[in-house]
Amino acid sequence: GGASCFSSSWILSSSGSAESLVEFLATVKKSNLSWQSTELDVEAAFLKKQQATLMYTPELFATGRWGIDEKQSSFPGLEYDAIKSQNYSLGIKQDFAFGLNTKLYYAYDYMAYEKVTGFNSDIKVHDARPVVELSLPLWGGAFGSSLRARHEMTLLRADAEAYAAQSQKDQILTQAEFTYWRLSIAREALKIQEKALKQSESILLYVSRRAGMNLGEEADKLQAKTLVEAKRFEVKQAQNEVRAASRAYNKLRNVDLVAAIGDLEAVDFESLAKFQLPTQRQNDRSDVKASEAQIAMSRQSAIIERENNKPNLEIFGSYAINGRSDDNRGDAYSDSLDSGRSTTAVGLRFSMPLHIKASYDVRQAAYLNMQAAEIRLKEKKIAQNHDWQELIELLSEAQESLRLAKAIESAQQAKLLSERSRLKTGRTSTFQILQFEQEFTASEFNSVKLAAQILMLQAQLKLYDVSHDGKRDDLK
């Protein structure tokens, strides 16, 4: 049960130089699959913003249609067997932020009347025309309100996804920092517990000798044995903690759980006790930013629902220059550019839901959803402020406790050194020295536990874009 059987290479291997926290986080970024996947999620989310750009980008379109119509002629005296037709168009269309929808295209129609009564051959007609079509909503989605809301919603959705993925990245690296210091502290705690075990064994040996010479009580020997067993149990617990911390460390590196781990940075107790706490929160956490984007999406969704359920009134118009030829399509194309024969149309389109109450309820539902989302965001921001305040308070308390613990540790060390000097002059006993060593070791262990608490709290600060030096490079 002693410490000597615990020095297996996969836990206490030394690489010659300590791996720093920054180096470990770099390894996590390079090797951890969860980090890599969330990194790709962030990149993909920002690329999705191009979807919003496409909404206002010109779009190429083309159509082609072929048909045969064998129904009777609509014109008295004109008889034919069938009409064969071909229709083609090619052009661009574009939506603008103020609601205007535009189409500019070139259309070509071909019609062939087969076996027309009174004619020796089929009648063929080629029509070609450049066309401009415009439309603008005046009521529902008036002047592009729905389109602008969809555009903004697309951007916000990408932001929400990016911040959600960034929050996962932050959590991964915060957990990595926890794990790094957990292993470093666990190793330090194990050394202290091993030292305490040796001290308790020395006490047992001392009282056993005295009991053998009838200079001590048997009860002292039994008490020393109990102390030894208790320290052996604490060493075993410390060994288990190092193993658990090592497994967690290797999981984040994505290597075999029993892979060797080199030396880690030692804890700088003085720095932990003196580092300046931030006076104010520098930024919102990424999960709160994601919620903000979700709320903004809810607002835009409410606008879209409101506009979609309003009556629709739209003004539209078109203008075309027509060219025709009975011979070939080339003549029709040429004629369309200089014929002067135009077609102009202007009109209005109107529609509205007849179930007015249902339409109102849908708009009201979107509004209520927006209100609920805003309340949830308010709650999340309040919770974030509380978390921040509690974090700073806990750090302040832990710092003060660490300063006191180090003062106690220094006092215990001074007491031990003084007692050792007295031992040389025969003014104290070896047993007293051994007890003082136990008290000093206990004070060391208490300082290590408080240092671990501060290191864990410091890591959480980085979720707010803050560290003790004001930077957050290791989380980017």
C-alpha beads as a LAMMPS data file, in Angstrom:
LAMMPS data file: protein, C-alpha beads

476 atoms
475 bonds

1 atom types
1 bond types

-500.0 500.0 xlo xhi
-500.0 500.0 ylo yhi
-500.0 500.0 zlo zhi

Masses

1 110.0

Atoms # bond

1 1 1 0.000 0.000 0.000
2 1 1 3.015 2.343 0.133
3 1 1 4.069 4.926 -2.419
4 1 1 7.018 2.974 -3.760
5 1 1 4.794 0.676 -5.837
6 1 1 3.116 3.613 -7.545
7 1 1 5.884 5.124 -9.660
8 1 1 4.660 3.590 -12.917
9 1 1 5.958 5.330 -16.032
10 1 1 2.575 6.184 -17.504
11 1 1 1.797 8.514 -14.633
12 1 1 5.091 9.894 -13.386
13 1 1 7.171 9.877 -16.550
14 1 1 9.577 12.771 -16.901
15 1 1 10.296 14.255 -20.321
16 1 1 13.198 16.349 -19.164
17 1 1 11.266 19.635 -19.479
18 1 1 7.816 20.473 -18.208
19 1 1 4.942 20.760 -20.663
20 1 1 3.387 24.185 -20.166
21 1 1 -0.338 24.860 -20.091
22 1 1 -0.105 26.724 -23.419
23 1 1 1.622 23.723 -25.014
24 1 1 -1.009 21.351 -23.667
25 1 1 -3.854 23.519 -24.996
26 1 1 -2.120 23.626 -28.383
27 1 1 -1.974 19.825 -28.322
28 1 1 -5.678 19.659 -27.494
29 1 1 -6.494 21.937 -30.414
30 1 1 -4.410 19.767 -32.715
31 1 1 -5.513 16.326 -31.506
32 1 1 -8.916 16.574 -29.841
33 1 1 -11.689 15.530 -32.231
34 1 1 -14.394 17.499 -30.395
35 1 1 -12.316 20.654 -30.765
36 1 1 -11.725 19.980 -34.458
37 1 1 -15.415 19.381 -35.163
38 1 1 -16.527 22.549 -33.354
39 1 1 -13.812 24.520 -35.132
40 1 1 -15.308 23.388 -38.449
41 1 1 -18.794 24.260 -37.166
42 1 1 -17.669 27.830 -36.468
43 1 1 -16.125 28.161 -39.928
44 1 1 -19.210 26.680 -41.584
45 1 1 -21.512 29.041 -39.687
46 1 1 -19.682 32.115 -40.953
47 1 1 -19.684 30.783 -44.507
48 1 1 -23.459 30.376 -44.248
49 1 1 -23.740 34.159 -44.110
50 1 1 -23.236 34.087 -47.867
51 1 1 -26.809 32.775 -48.060
52 1 1 -27.937 36.275 -47.092
53 1 1 -25.739 37.809 -49.791
54 1 1 -27.354 35.558 -52.407
55 1 1 -30.780 37.019 -51.613
56 1 1 -29.786 40.329 -53.271
57 1 1 -27.574 38.806 -55.951
58 1 1 -28.645 38.607 -59.633
59 1 1 -29.818 35.140 -60.567
60 1 1 -29.656 33.533 -63.991
61 1 1 -32.739 31.641 -65.119
62 1 1 -33.797 29.777 -68.253
63 1 1 -36.911 27.934 -69.360
64 1 1 -37.748 25.625 -72.230
65 1 1 -41.109 24.194 -73.243
66 1 1 -42.294 21.960 -76.085
67 1 1 -45.929 21.199 -76.793
68 1 1 -48.485 19.753 -79.235
69 1 1 -52.066 21.071 -79.220
70 1 1 -54.687 19.095 -81.255
71 1 1 -57.867 20.775 -80.025
72 1 1 -60.151 22.551 -82.495
73 1 1 -59.343 26.051 -83.637
74 1 1 -60.878 28.962 -81.774
75 1 1 -61.192 30.972 -85.009
76 1 1 -64.156 30.237 -87.396
77 1 1 -63.009 29.065 -90.796
78 1 1 -59.500 28.248 -89.665
79 1 1 -58.948 24.550 -89.488
80 1 1 -55.721 22.647 -88.819
81 1 1 -54.673 19.285 -87.453
82 1 1 -52.399 20.443 -84.611
83 1 1 -50.237 23.240 -83.293
84 1 1 -46.662 22.420 -82.422
85 1 1 -45.002 24.989 -80.162
86 1 1 -41.643 25.758 -78.622
87 1 1 -41.028 28.388 -75.976
88 1 1 -37.653 29.493 -74.639
89 1 1 -36.496 32.259 -72.326
90 1 1 -33.155 33.270 -70.830
91 1 1 -32.479 36.134 -68.473
92 1 1 -31.615 37.408 -65.018
93 1 1 -33.733 38.337 -62.046
94 1 1 -32.915 40.214 -58.881
95 1 1 -34.581 41.294 -55.641
96 1 1 -33.705 44.585 -54.006
97 1 1 -33.797 45.458 -50.305
98 1 1 -36.600 47.999 -50.835
99 1 1 -38.848 45.239 -52.206
100 1 1 -38.561 45.629 -55.947
101 1 1 -38.470 42.358 -57.885
102 1 1 -37.012 42.643 -61.383
103 1 1 -36.738 40.312 -64.354
104 1 1 -34.910 41.046 -67.569
105 1 1 -35.038 38.263 -70.124
106 1 1 -35.245 37.396 -73.782
107 1 1 -38.119 35.177 -74.905
108 1 1 -38.542 33.210 -78.124
109 1 1 -41.759 31.437 -79.213
110 1 1 -42.221 29.197 -82.219
111 1 1 -45.613 27.956 -83.436
112 1 1 -46.283 25.670 -86.404
113 1 1 -49.905 25.121 -87.619
114 1 1 -49.981 21.755 -89.418
115 1 1 -52.227 21.034 -92.433
116 1 1 -54.096 24.318 -92.367
117 1 1 -57.196 24.312 -94.574
118 1 1 -56.648 26.364 -97.736
119 1 1 -52.870 26.454 -97.435
120 1 1 -50.385 24.356 -99.329
121 1 1 -47.927 24.189 -96.458
122 1 1 -47.771 24.525 -92.728
123 1 1 -47.960 28.011 -91.231
124 1 1 -44.921 28.834 -89.088
125 1 1 -44.490 31.847 -86.827
126 1 1 -41.343 32.967 -84.999
127 1 1 -41.764 35.524 -82.181
128 1 1 -38.852 37.052 -80.250
129 1 1 -38.909 39.791 -77.630
130 1 1 -36.804 41.325 -74.854
131 1 1 -38.910 41.735 -71.725
132 1 1 -38.659 43.723 -68.488
133 1 1 -40.954 42.773 -65.601
134 1 1 -41.211 44.659 -62.310
135 1 1 -43.241 44.092 -59.160
136 1 1 -43.386 45.855 -55.786
137 1 1 -45.398 44.880 -52.677
138 1 1 -47.400 47.739 -51.161
139 1 1 -49.083 46.087 -48.150
140 1 1 -48.020 42.655 -46.902
141 1 1 -44.221 42.733 -46.949
142 1 1 -44.479 46.340 -48.023
143 1 1 -41.405 47.768 -49.720
144 1 1 -39.280 44.729 -48.878
145 1 1 -39.949 44.451 -45.131
146 1 1 -40.334 40.658 -45.319
147 1 1 -37.308 40.286 -47.565
148 1 1 -35.142 42.397 -45.273
149 1 1 -36.329 40.371 -42.279
150 1 1 -35.416 37.104 -44.023
151 1 1 -32.029 38.571 -44.936
152 1 1 -31.355 39.604 -41.336
153 1 1 -32.647 36.296 -40.030
154 1 1 -30.200 34.406 -42.229
155 1 1 -27.290 36.416 -40.834
156 1 1 -28.498 35.981 -37.258
157 1 1 -28.938 32.233 -37.679
158 1 1 -25.320 31.988 -38.800
159 1 1 -24.237 34.091 -35.812
160 1 1 -26.228 31.904 -33.418
161 1 1 -24.658 28.750 -34.818
162 1 1 -21.181 30.269 -34.704
163 1 1 -21.537 31.442 -31.105
164 1 1 -23.005 28.107 -30.030
165 1 1 -20.035 26.291 -31.555
166 1 1 -17.651 28.845 -30.034
167 1 1 -19.234 28.172 -26.646
168 1 1 -18.441 24.488 -27.080
169 1 1 -14.855 25.378 -27.985
170 1 1 -14.589 27.546 -24.889
171 1 1 -15.911 24.729 -22.731
172 1 1 -13.457 22.245 -24.229
173 1 1 -10.438 24.450 -23.511
174 1 1 -11.722 25.419 -20.081
175 1 1 -12.091 21.723 -19.308
176 1 1 -8.601 21.166 -20.700
177 1 1 -7.218 23.791 -18.341
178 1 1 -9.105 22.174 -15.444
179 1 1 -7.583 18.829 -16.410
180 1 1 -4.047 20.182 -16.712
181 1 1 -4.074 21.725 -13.250
182 1 1 -5.960 18.775 -11.807
183 1 1 -3.100 16.471 -12.771
184 1 1 -0.416 18.920 -11.643
185 1 1 -2.141 19.396 -8.272
186 1 1 -2.826 15.674 -7.929
187 1 1 0.859 14.887 -8.380
188 1 1 1.822 17.535 -5.834
189 1 1 -0.780 16.233 -3.387
190 1 1 0.536 12.698 -3.827
191 1 1 4.052 13.816 -2.906
192 1 1 2.702 15.483 0.225
193 1 1 0.685 12.416 1.205
194 1 1 3.694 10.151 0.625
195 1 1 5.753 12.411 2.858
196 1 1 3.021 12.326 5.491
197 1 1 2.990 8.514 5.303
198 1 1 6.751 8.342 5.864
199 1 1 6.383 10.685 8.826
200 1 1 3.615 8.568 10.343
201 1 1 5.734 5.440 9.838
202 1 1 8.581 7.197 11.643
203 1 1 6.229 8.013 14.514
204 1 1 5.139 4.366 14.679
205 1 1 8.746 3.220 14.708
206 1 1 9.598 5.700 17.437
207 1 1 6.714 4.776 19.762
208 1 1 7.249 1.057 19.076
209 1 1 10.857 1.330 20.250
210 1 1 9.798 3.203 23.365
211 1 1 7.106 0.638 24.091
212 1 1 9.666 -2.139 23.634
213 1 1 11.848 -0.475 26.270
214 1 1 8.836 0.058 28.557
215 1 1 9.251 3.836 28.122
216 1 1 5.906 4.435 26.424
217 1 1 2.294 3.417 26.560
218 1 1 0.856 0.642 24.379
219 1 1 -1.968 3.033 23.568
220 1 1 0.546 5.368 21.868
221 1 1 1.672 2.508 19.662
222 1 1 -1.910 1.622 18.707
223 1 1 -2.631 5.271 17.944
224 1 1 0.473 5.469 15.743
225 1 1 -0.580 2.333 13.891
226 1 1 -3.988 3.878 13.251
227 1 1 -2.282 7.009 11.918
228 1 1 -0.138 4.931 9.551
229 1 1 -3.157 3.080 8.177
230 1 1 -5.013 6.351 7.738
231 1 1 -2.078 7.846 5.826
232 1 1 -1.777 4.741 3.675
233 1 1 -5.440 5.142 2.774
234 1 1 -4.875 8.827 1.916
235 1 1 -1.877 7.895 -0.249
236 1 1 -4.005 5.311 -2.032
237 1 1 -6.701 7.921 -2.630
238 1 1 -4.072 10.332 -3.944
239 1 1 -2.751 7.624 -6.275
240 1 1 -6.250 6.998 -7.590
241 1 1 -6.726 10.706 -8.190
242 1 1 -3.471 10.911 -10.180
243 1 1 -4.593 7.934 -12.282
244 1 1 -8.016 9.507 -12.908
245 1 1 -6.458 12.878 -13.747
246 1 1 -3.973 11.169 -16.085
247 1 1 -6.765 9.372 -17.926
248 1 1 -8.661 12.634 -18.355
249 1 1 -5.462 14.310 -19.573
250 1 1 -4.856 11.638 -22.196
251 1 1 -8.489 11.642 -23.324
252 1 1 -8.186 15.304 -24.227
253 1 1 -4.962 14.564 -26.129
254 1 1 -6.774 11.721 -27.930
255 1 1 -4.069 9.194 -27.038
256 1 1 -4.035 5.876 -25.192
257 1 1 -5.268 6.309 -21.630
258 1 1 -2.055 4.859 -20.196
259 1 1 0.289 6.879 -22.425
260 1 1 3.235 8.460 -20.625
261 1 1 2.787 12.025 -19.404
262 1 1 5.808 14.224 -18.811
263 1 1 6.355 16.826 -16.141
264 1 1 3.884 19.691 -15.839
265 1 1 4.218 23.258 -14.653
266 1 1 4.536 23.664 -10.915
267 1 1 1.955 25.773 -9.117
268 1 1 3.075 29.361 -8.507
269 1 1 1.492 29.973 -5.107
270 1 1 2.742 33.554 -4.828
271 1 1 1.263 34.515 -8.194
272 1 1 -2.077 32.926 -7.331
273 1 1 -2.262 34.803 -4.053
274 1 1 -1.429 38.175 -5.617
275 1 1 -2.953 38.278 -9.094
276 1 1 -5.339 41.184 -9.638
277 1 1 -8.994 40.304 -9.957
278 1 1 -10.760 41.962 -12.920
279 1 1 -12.903 44.893 -11.830
280 1 1 -15.553 44.298 -14.466
281 1 1 -16.689 41.693 -16.942
282 1 1 -15.032 42.273 -20.322
283 1 1 -17.521 40.434 -22.503
284 1 1 -20.537 38.168 -22.597
285 1 1 -20.026 34.430 -22.683
286 1 1 -20.438 32.825 -26.082
287 1 1 -23.574 30.978 -24.971
288 1 1 -25.173 34.320 -24.035
289 1 1 -24.192 35.785 -27.418
290 1 1 -25.822 32.779 -29.076
291 1 1 -29.010 33.476 -27.092
292 1 1 -28.921 37.121 -28.173
293 1 1 -28.754 36.062 -31.797
294 1 1 -31.657 33.654 -31.219
295 1 1 -33.722 36.501 -29.719
296 1 1 -32.970 38.742 -32.671
297 1 1 -34.044 35.869 -34.943
298 1 1 -37.339 35.692 -33.054
299 1 1 -37.915 39.398 -33.723
300 1 1 -37.327 38.947 -37.437
301 1 1 -39.525 35.842 -37.464
302 1 1 -42.317 37.876 -35.880
303 1 1 -41.948 40.496 -38.627
304 1 1 -42.149 37.823 -41.320
305 1 1 -45.248 36.234 -39.749
306 1 1 -46.879 39.638 -39.402
307 1 1 -46.231 40.599 -43.016
308 1 1 -47.137 37.185 -44.434
309 1 1 -50.548 37.335 -42.790
310 1 1 -51.434 40.814 -43.944
311 1 1 -53.498 41.369 -47.086
312 1 1 -51.279 41.322 -50.145
313 1 1 -51.342 44.288 -52.491
314 1 1 -48.763 44.368 -55.248
315 1 1 -48.178 46.669 -58.183
316 1 1 -46.599 45.098 -61.237
317 1 1 -45.720 46.015 -64.775
318 1 1 -43.967 44.690 -67.846
319 1 1 -42.599 46.045 -71.085
320 1 1 -41.549 44.094 -74.171
321 1 1 -40.451 44.878 -77.725
322 1 1 -41.858 42.343 -80.177
323 1 1 -40.328 40.914 -83.318
324 1 1 -41.933 38.392 -85.680
325 1 1 -40.927 36.410 -88.745
326 1 1 -42.638 33.754 -90.830
327 1 1 -39.339 32.492 -92.181
328 1 1 -36.757 31.952 -89.454
329 1 1 -35.872 32.863 -85.917
330 1 1 -32.938 35.057 -86.939
331 1 1 -35.259 37.536 -88.627
332 1 1 -37.472 37.504 -85.542
333 1 1 -34.473 38.365 -83.338
334 1 1 -33.467 41.245 -85.604
335 1 1 -37.013 42.535 -85.845
336 1 1 -37.427 42.546 -82.069
337 1 1 -34.723 45.195 -81.685
338 1 1 -36.089 47.746 -84.188
339 1 1 -39.738 46.927 -84.846
340 1 1 -41.092 49.542 -82.471
341 1 1 -43.998 47.199 -81.688
342 1 1 -44.145 47.068 -77.937
343 1 1 -46.322 45.458 -75.307
344 1 1 -46.912 47.342 -72.068
345 1 1 -48.878 46.197 -69.048
346 1 1 -49.439 47.654 -65.587
347 1 1 -51.639 46.163 -62.912
348 1 1 -52.418 45.406 -59.289
349 1 1 -52.685 42.091 -57.474
350 1 1 -54.649 41.768 -54.272
351 1 1 -55.335 38.874 -51.955
352 1 1 -56.239 38.485 -48.308
353 1 1 -57.153 35.642 -45.945
354 1 1 -60.871 35.424 -45.296
355 1 1 -60.377 33.978 -41.815
356 1 1 -59.314 37.293 -40.316
357 1 1 -59.317 36.022 -36.730
358 1 1 -56.934 33.172 -37.580
359 1 1 -54.628 35.578 -39.390
360 1 1 -54.562 37.851 -36.357
361 1 1 -53.868 34.898 -34.037
362 1 1 -50.860 33.840 -36.108
363 1 1 -49.392 37.347 -35.925
364 1 1 -50.081 37.490 -32.194
365 1 1 -48.408 34.105 -31.652
366 1 1 -45.231 35.352 -33.326
367 1 1 -45.287 38.442 -31.124
368 1 1 -45.742 36.373 -27.959
369 1 1 -42.896 34.064 -28.975
370 1 1 -40.685 37.107 -29.388
371 1 1 -41.657 38.407 -25.938
372 1 1 -40.983 35.011 -24.351
373 1 1 -37.569 34.825 -25.997
374 1 1 -36.680 38.326 -24.765
375 1 1 -37.629 37.340 -21.211
376 1 1 -35.439 34.239 -21.465
377 1 1 -32.537 36.382 -22.674
378 1 1 -33.070 38.796 -19.790
379 1 1 -33.039 35.856 -17.381
380 1 1 -29.854 34.486 -18.963
381 1 1 -28.100 37.843 -18.707
382 1 1 -29.108 38.185 -15.052
383 1 1 -27.830 34.658 -14.415
384 1 1 -24.570 35.543 -16.188
385 1 1 -24.116 38.604 -13.984
386 1 1 -24.781 36.505 -10.904
387 1 1 -22.314 33.868 -12.113
388 1 1 -19.703 36.555 -12.684
389 1 1 -20.217 38.157 -9.296
390 1 1 -20.091 34.788 -7.566
391 1 1 -16.959 33.815 -9.499
392 1 1 -15.136 37.002 -8.467
393 1 1 -16.324 36.599 -4.880
394 1 1 -15.157 32.984 -4.757
395 1 1 -11.791 33.966 -6.222
396 1 1 -11.374 36.750 -3.688
397 1 1 -12.257 34.413 -0.822
398 1 1 -9.953 31.683 -2.149
399 1 1 -7.083 34.157 -2.525
400 1 1 -7.503 35.354 1.041
401 1 1 -7.723 31.769 2.272
402 1 1 -4.561 30.882 0.337
403 1 1 -2.688 33.824 1.850
404 1 1 -3.757 32.703 5.311
405 1 1 -2.893 29.078 4.524
406 1 1 0.580 30.044 3.316
407 1 1 1.048 32.113 6.481
408 1 1 0.063 29.084 8.554
409 1 1 2.387 26.909 6.483
410 1 1 5.252 29.348 7.082
411 1 1 4.475 29.388 10.791
412 1 1 4.379 25.587 10.923
413 1 1 7.683 25.402 9.070
414 1 1 9.279 27.920 11.438
415 1 1 7.933 25.984 14.398
416 1 1 9.361 22.754 12.985
417 1 1 12.785 24.288 12.321
418 1 1 12.851 25.760 15.809
419 1 1 11.931 22.435 17.346
420 1 1 14.680 20.714 15.382
421 1 1 17.173 23.215 16.812
422 1 1 15.892 22.473 20.292
423 1 1 16.300 18.751 19.634
424 1 1 20.010 19.254 19.048
425 1 1 20.332 20.730 22.544
426 1 1 18.178 18.030 24.081
427 1 1 15.322 20.348 24.991
428 1 1 12.592 18.460 23.103
429 1 1 11.754 14.938 21.929
430 1 1 11.870 13.161 18.583
431 1 1 8.160 12.443 18.974
432 1 1 7.466 16.164 19.150
433 1 1 9.457 16.692 15.970
434 1 1 7.478 13.993 14.198
435 1 1 4.185 15.555 15.241
436 1 1 5.318 18.971 14.056
437 1 1 6.282 17.448 10.708
438 1 1 2.743 16.042 10.406
439 1 1 1.261 19.465 11.136
440 1 1 3.547 21.122 8.581
441 1 1 2.639 18.544 5.945
442 1 1 -1.069 19.072 6.637
443 1 1 -0.624 22.827 6.143
444 1 1 1.144 22.180 2.817
445 1 1 -1.718 19.982 1.684
446 1 1 -4.245 22.657 2.633
447 1 1 -2.363 25.230 0.532
448 1 1 -2.355 22.874 -2.450
449 1 1 -6.120 22.356 -2.213
450 1 1 -6.735 26.116 -2.141
451 1 1 -4.381 26.618 -5.097
452 1 1 -6.373 24.031 -7.056
453 1 1 -9.580 25.912 -6.300
454 1 1 -8.103 29.205 -7.548
455 1 1 -6.751 27.612 -10.733
456 1 1 -10.171 26.164 -11.542
457 1 1 -11.844 29.535 -10.951
458 1 1 -9.225 31.323 -13.049
459 1 1 -9.992 29.011 -15.954
460 1 1 -13.661 29.986 -15.751
461 1 1 -12.718 33.660 -16.122
462 1 1 -11.636 32.927 -19.685
463 1 1 -15.236 32.167 -20.620
464 1 1 -15.709 35.944 -20.358
465 1 1 -12.656 36.793 -22.503
466 1 1 -10.652 37.562 -19.391
467 1 1 -7.492 36.167 -17.845
468 1 1 -5.110 37.512 -15.237
469 1 1 -3.149 39.349 -17.949
470 1 1 -6.233 40.561 -19.800
471 1 1 -5.659 38.278 -22.785
472 1 1 -7.382 35.177 -24.035
473 1 1 -5.084 33.928 -26.779
474 1 1 -5.185 30.347 -25.574
475 1 1 -8.930 30.172 -26.170
476 1 1 -8.879 31.471 -29.720

Bonds

1 1 1 2
2 1 2 3
3 1 3 4
4 1 4 5
5 1 5 6
6 1 6 7
7 1 7 8
8 1 8 9
9 1 9 10
10 1 10 11
11 1 11 12
12 1 12 13
13 1 13 14
14 1 14 15
15 1 15 16
16 1 16 17
17 1 17 18
18 1 18 19
19 1 19 20
20 1 20 21
21 1 21 22
22 1 22 23
23 1 23 24
24 1 24 25
25 1 25 26
26 1 26 27
27 1 27 28
28 1 28 29
29 1 29 30
30 1 30 31
31 1 31 32
32 1 32 33
33 1 33 34
34 1 34 35
35 1 35 36
36 1 36 37
37 1 37 38
38 1 38 39
39 1 39 40
40 1 40 41
41 1 41 42
42 1 42 43
43 1 43 44
44 1 44 45
45 1 45 46
46 1 46 47
47 1 47 48
48 1 48 49
49 1 49 50
50 1 50 51
51 1 51 52
52 1 52 53
53 1 53 54
54 1 54 55
55 1 55 56
56 1 56 57
57 1 57 58
58 1 58 59
59 1 59 60
60 1 60 61
61 1 61 62
62 1 62 63
63 1 63 64
64 1 64 65
65 1 65 66
66 1 66 67
67 1 67 68
68 1 68 69
69 1 69 70
70 1 70 71
71 1 71 72
72 1 72 73
73 1 73 74
74 1 74 75
75 1 75 76
76 1 76 77
77 1 77 78
78 1 78 79
79 1 79 80
80 1 80 81
81 1 81 82
82 1 82 83
83 1 83 84
84 1 84 85
85 1 85 86
86 1 86 87
87 1 87 88
88 1 88 89
89 1 89 90
90 1 90 91
91 1 91 92
92 1 92 93
93 1 93 94
94 1 94 95
95 1 95 96
96 1 96 97
97 1 97 98
98 1 98 99
99 1 99 100
100 1 100 101
101 1 101 102
102 1 102 103
103 1 103 104
104 1 104 105
105 1 105 106
106 1 106 107
107 1 107 108
108 1 108 109
109 1 109 110
110 1 110 111
111 1 111 112
112 1 112 113
113 1 113 114
114 1 114 115
115 1 115 116
116 1 116 117
117 1 117 118
118 1 118 119
119 1 119 120
120 1 120 121
121 1 121 122
122 1 122 123
123 1 123 124
124 1 124 125
125 1 125 126
126 1 126 127
127 1 127 128
128 1 128 129
129 1 129 130
130 1 130 131
131 1 131 132
132 1 132 133
133 1 133 134
134 1 134 135
135 1 135 136
136 1 136 137
137 1 137 138
138 1 138 139
139 1 139 140
140 1 140 141
141 1 141 142
142 1 142 143
143 1 143 144
144 1 144 145
145 1 145 146
146 1 146 147
147 1 147 148
148 1 148 149
149 1 149 150
150 1 150 151
151 1 151 152
152 1 152 153
153 1 153 154
154 1 154 155
155 1 155 156
156 1 156 157
157 1 157 158
158 1 158 159
159 1 159 160
160 1 160 161
161 1 161 162
162 1 162 163
163 1 163 164
164 1 164 165
165 1 165 166
166 1 166 167
167 1 167 168
168 1 168 169
169 1 169 170
170 1 170 171
171 1 171 172
172 1 172 173
173 1 173 174
174 1 174 175
175 1 175 176
176 1 176 177
177 1 177 178
178 1 178 179
179 1 179 180
180 1 180 181
181 1 181 182
182 1 182 183
183 1 183 184
184 1 184 185
185 1 185 186
186 1 186 187
187 1 187 188
188 1 188 189
189 1 189 190
190 1 190 191
191 1 191 192
192 1 192 193
193 1 193 194
194 1 194 195
195 1 195 196
196 1 196 197
197 1 197 198
198 1 198 199
199 1 199 200
200 1 200 201
201 1 201 202
202 1 202 203
203 1 203 204
204 1 204 205
205 1 205 206
206 1 206 207
207 1 207 208
208 1 208 209
209 1 209 210
210 1 210 211
211 1 211 212
212 1 212 213
213 1 213 214
214 1 214 215
215 1 215 216
216 1 216 217
217 1 217 218
218 1 218 219
219 1 219 220
220 1 220 221
221 1 221 222
222 1 222 223
223 1 223 224
224 1 224 225
225 1 225 226
226 1 226 227
227 1 227 228
228 1 228 229
229 1 229 230
230 1 230 231
231 1 231 232
232 1 232 233
233 1 233 234
234 1 234 235
235 1 235 236
236 1 236 237
237 1 237 238
238 1 238 239
239 1 239 240
240 1 240 241
241 1 241 242
242 1 242 243
243 1 243 244
244 1 244 245
245 1 245 246
246 1 246 247
247 1 247 248
248 1 248 249
249 1 249 250
250 1 250 251
251 1 251 252
252 1 252 253
253 1 253 254
254 1 254 255
255 1 255 256
256 1 256 257
257 1 257 258
258 1 258 259
259 1 259 260
260 1 260 261
261 1 261 262
262 1 262 263
263 1 263 264
264 1 264 265
265 1 265 266
266 1 266 267
267 1 267 268
268 1 268 269
269 1 269 270
270 1 270 271
271 1 271 272
272 1 272 273
273 1 273 274
274 1 274 275
275 1 275 276
276 1 276 277
277 1 277 278
278 1 278 279
279 1 279 280
280 1 280 281
281 1 281 282
282 1 282 283
283 1 283 284
284 1 284 285
285 1 285 286
286 1 286 287
287 1 287 288
288 1 288 289
289 1 289 290
290 1 290 291
291 1 291 292
292 1 292 293
293 1 293 294
294 1 294 295
295 1 295 296
296 1 296 297
297 1 297 298
298 1 298 299
299 1 299 300
300 1 300 301
301 1 301 302
302 1 302 303
303 1 303 304
304 1 304 305
305 1 305 306
306 1 306 307
307 1 307 308
308 1 308 309
309 1 309 310
310 1 310 311
311 1 311 312
312 1 312 313
313 1 313 314
314 1 314 315
315 1 315 316
316 1 316 317
317 1 317 318
318 1 318 319
319 1 319 320
320 1 320 321
321 1 321 322
322 1 322 323
323 1 323 324
324 1 324 325
325 1 325 326
326 1 326 327
327 1 327 328
328 1 328 329
329 1 329 330
330 1 330 331
331 1 331 332
332 1 332 333
333 1 333 334
334 1 334 335
335 1 335 336
336 1 336 337
337 1 337 338
338 1 338 339
339 1 339 340
340 1 340 341
341 1 341 342
342 1 342 343
343 1 343 344
344 1 344 345
345 1 345 346
346 1 346 347
347 1 347 348
348 1 348 349
349 1 349 350
350 1 350 351
351 1 351 352
352 1 352 353
353 1 353 354
354 1 354 355
355 1 355 356
356 1 356 357
357 1 357 358
358 1 358 359
359 1 359 360
360 1 360 361
361 1 361 362
362 1 362 363
363 1 363 364
364 1 364 365
365 1 365 366
366 1 366 367
367 1 367 368
368 1 368 369
369 1 369 370
370 1 370 371
371 1 371 372
372 1 372 373
373 1 373 374
374 1 374 375
375 1 375 376
376 1 376 377
377 1 377 378
378 1 378 379
379 1 379 380
380 1 380 381
381 1 381 382
382 1 382 383
383 1 383 384
384 1 384 385
385 1 385 386
386 1 386 387
387 1 387 388
388 1 388 389
389 1 389 390
390 1 390 391
391 1 391 392
392 1 392 393
393 1 393 394
394 1 394 395
395 1 395 396
396 1 396 397
397 1 397 398
398 1 398 399
399 1 399 400
400 1 400 401
401 1 401 402
402 1 402 403
403 1 403 404
404 1 404 405
405 1 405 406
406 1 406 407
407 1 407 408
408 1 408 409
409 1 409 410
410 1 410 411
411 1 411 412
412 1 412 413
413 1 413 414
414 1 414 415
415 1 415 416
416 1 416 417
417 1 417 418
418 1 418 419
419 1 419 420
420 1 420 421
421 1 421 422
422 1 422 423
423 1 423 424
424 1 424 425
425 1 425 426
426 1 426 427
427 1 427 428
428 1 428 429
429 1 429 430
430 1 430 431
431 1 431 432
432 1 432 433
433 1 433 434
434 1 434 435
435 1 435 436
436 1 436 437
437 1 437 438
438 1 438 439
439 1 439 440
440 1 440 441
441 1 441 442
442 1 442 443
443 1 443 444
444 1 444 445
445 1 445 446
446 1 446 447
447 1 447 448
448 1 448 449
449 1 449 450
450 1 450 451
451 1 451 452
452 1 452 453
453 1 453 454
454 1 454 455
455 1 455 456
456 1 456 457
457 1 457 458
458 1 458 459
459 1 459 460
460 1 460 461
461 1 461 462
462 1 462 463
463 1 463 464
464 1 464 465
465 1 465 466
466 1 466 467
467 1 467 468
468 1 468 469
469 1 469 470
470 1 470 471
471 1 471 472
472 1 472 473
473 1 473 474
474 1 474 475
475 1 475 476
